[in-house]
Amino acid sequence: MRILDRYVVREFMGPFILSISAFIIIMLSGQLFMLVDFIVQKNVPVLAVVRMLLYSLPGIVVQVLPVAVLFAVLISLGRLARDSELSIIRAAGVPFTRIVLPLILMGAAISVGGFWLGETVVPWASHKSETIVREIILKDVLPSVEQDIFFAAPGGRQFYVGQVNKDLGTMERIMVYETEYGSFPRIVSARRGRVDEGKWTLQDGVIHELDVAGHVAMSMSFERLEIIMDSTMETFVSSQKTPREMTRKELKSHIDLFEKSGIQVEGLRVEYHLKLAEPMAALVFAVIGAPLVARSPRRAGGYFGVVAAALLSFSYFVVQAVARSVGMKGMIQPVTAVWIPNAAFLLPGLAMLLRVDRPRMFSRSRALRSFLVACVFGATLVLTLSLLGSVPAVAATVPIRVCAQQMVFDGARDAWELSGEVEITYKDTVIHGDHAQIDAGAKKAVIAGSVSVARDRKSTRLNSSHWHVGRMPSSA
């Protein structure tokens, strides 16, 4: 059997290497016009373009590995079937599943290798490649038009931008995570914003103050908030990251943080689970490709393998694109969406693989019943994993809500200055005033100017009030 295994693997490796090389050349050819434009029109050094190409190779390899496995399985087994070697081996008493077992194991090993590359080499290399594009080639004031962009800024600030509109110069779905000021982190989220010279202007947002346990201790809404930036835009561009440039661990930490601030993270969760589901497609293609050769017409020759591989890979990526879009919209759990393509192709592949050696056991009616049972089992398994792996984080109940026309934060004192129709809500207590000072560290507030305290449907008017969170407000 070892001789047979080595022979089958040797037949597989030739088409596999050729397929990887061919797909890499095809994908690089798609960037040819852009690269020539960089060199000729933008006067980008040739060395910079070559570096960008080299850094993009690991990501391309991970993308083409599953398709290369499918082409290699169909072409290698197709050659054995065309020369009657496959029939002779089966006539000697070797089951078909045993013949293709080395190829399935190769598919599993390639899946593991692709996942390892995607977690170690690809994020680093992709970030290097994209940084060259952003800093040297594009040189835009705003980052390139992408979704789910991350920035690292001086002063312990992390920025997230959900979408950039370069035509209008605006951004949507913004979050700022600050750790420099105060004892505990602060999360600022806004629906939209704009990058101006030396500052970020955020609109229609909420500020969350976190406690030592990571729960929201205080929440304040704002219509307009300006954040002074003491670094150039180039600093942000060089530190910008997309989910493709992150490991699963990095992306998971951002997802957990965003859920605490109430930001929708379905799209990021889809990207998180895709980092594992996409490499596993190599194993899926090995399982579904092998039994197709046993049922292929001998006269079709090598053309059958190429055509079947092209149709299968195209169908897989169509299903993946649809499921990915549905998952990003939140119609189904993200983990379910990304694993639907693998389940939809793996289960029929297993059914066909078992039927090759047991044609009598798998009559049409019994094959249909077995296939339906396998589909139900697979769907149940995927849904179970979805419920276990996608339980959303629940933020703690917000004890304080603050509204005012103007808010100014003093980082040196970890204090807020509020003015103009100040309203502070804590549990069933609502305090109104003209001005207020809130000491976030000591959890104390001083409200002045036409102060009114409403509690249990009773209202009291005061000239000023000193309030410690967790106690009743007291008059001055």
SULMORA-V77555 format. One record per residue. N is the residue number from 1. BURIAL is 1 if it has 9 or more other ideal C-beta (glycine too) atoms within 8 Angstrom, else 0. Layout:
n:burial
N:BURIAL
N:BURIAL
//
This chain:
n:burial
1:0
2:0
3:0
4:1
5:1
6:0
7:0
8:1
9:1
10:0
11:1
12:1
13:1
14:1
15:1
16:1
17:0
18:0
19:1
20:1
21:0
22:0
23:1
24:1
25:0
26:0
27:1
28:1
29:0
30:0
31:1
32:0
33:0
34:0
35:1
36:0
37:1
38:1
39:1
40:0
41:0
42:0
43:0
44:1
45:0
46:0
47:0
48:1
49:1
50:0
51:1
52:1
53:1
54:0
55:1
56:1
57:1
58:1
59:1
60:1
61:1
62:1
63:0
64:1
65:1
66:1
67:1
68:1
69:1
70:1
71:1
72:1
73:1
74:1
75:1
76:1
77:1
78:1
79:1
80:1
81:1
82:1
83:0
84:0
85:0
86:1
87:0
88:0
89:1
90:1
91:0
92:0
93:0
94:1
95:0
96:1
97:1
98:0
99:1
100:1
101:1
102:1
103:1
104:1
105:0
106:1
107:1
108:1
109:0
110:1
111:1
112:1
113:1
114:1
115:1
116:0
117:1
118:1
119:1
120:1
121:0
122:1
123:1
124:0
125:1
126:1
127:1
128:1
129:1
130:1
131:1
132:1
133:1
134:1
135:1
136:0
137:1
138:0
139:0
140:1
141:0
142:1
143:1
144:0
145:0
146:0
147:0
148:1
149:1
150:1
151:1
152:0
153:1
154:0
155:0
156:0
157:1
158:1
159:1
160:1
161:1
162:1
163:0
164:1
165:1
166:0
167:0
168:0
169:0
170:1
171:1
172:1
173:1
174:1
175:1
176:1
177:1
178:1
179:0
180:0
181:0
182:1
183:0
184:1
185:0
186:1
187:1
188:1
189:1
190:1
191:0
192:1
193:1
194:1
195:1
196:0
197:0
198:0
199:1
200:1
201:1
202:1
203:1
204:0
205:1
206:1
207:1
208:1
209:1
210:1
211:1
212:0
213:0
214:0
215:0
216:1
217:1
218:1
219:1
220:1
221:1
222:1
223:0
224:0
225:1
226:0
227:1
228:0
229:0
230:0
231:0
232:0
233:0
234:0
235:1
236:1
237:1
238:1
239:1
240:1
241:1
242:1
243:1
244:1
245:1
246:1
247:1
248:1
249:0
250:1
251:1
252:1
253:0
254:1
255:1
256:1
257:1
258:1
259:1
260:1
261:1
262:0
263:1
264:0
265:1
266:1
267:1
268:1
269:1
270:1
271:1
272:1
273:1
274:1
275:1
276:1
277:1
278:1
279:1
280:1
281:1
282:1
283:1
284:1
285:1
286:1
287:1
288:1
289:1
290:1
291:1
292:1
293:1
294:1
295:0
296:1
297:0
298:0
299:0
300:0
301:0
302:1
303:0
304:1
305:1
306:1
307:0
308:1
309:1
310:0
311:0
312:1
313:1
314:0
315:0
316:1
317:0
318:0
319:1
320:1
321:0
322:0
323:1
324:1
325:0
326:1
327:1
328:1
329:0
330:0
331:0
332:1
333:1
334:1
335:1
336:1
337:1
338:1
339:1
340:1
341:1
342:1
343:1
344:1
345:1
346:1
347:1
348:1
349:1
350:1
351:1
352:1
353:1
354:1
355:1
356:1
357:0
358:0
359:0
360:0
361:0
362:1
363:0
364:0
365:0
366:1
367:1
368:0
369:0
370:1
371:1
372:0
373:0
374:1
375:1
376:0
377:0
378:1
379:1
380:0
381:1
382:1
383:1
384:0
385:1
386:1
387:1
388:0
389:0
390:1
391:0
392:0
393:0
394:0
395:1
396:0
397:0
398:1
399:0
400:1
401:1
402:1
403:0
404:1
405:0
406:0
407:1
408:0
409:0
410:1
411:0
412:0
413:0
414:1
415:1
416:1
417:1
418:1
419:1
420:0
421:0
422:1
423:1
424:1
425:1
426:1
427:0
428:0
429:1
430:1
431:1
432:1
433:1
434:1
435:1
436:1
437:1
438:1
439:1
440:1
441:0
442:0
443:1
444:1
445:1
446:1
447:1
448:1
449:0
450:0
451:1
452:1
453:1
454:1
455:0
456:0
457:0
458:0
459:0
460:0
461:0
462:1
463:0
464:1
465:1
466:1
467:1
468:0
469:1
470:0
471:0
472:0
473:1
474:0
475:0
476:0
//
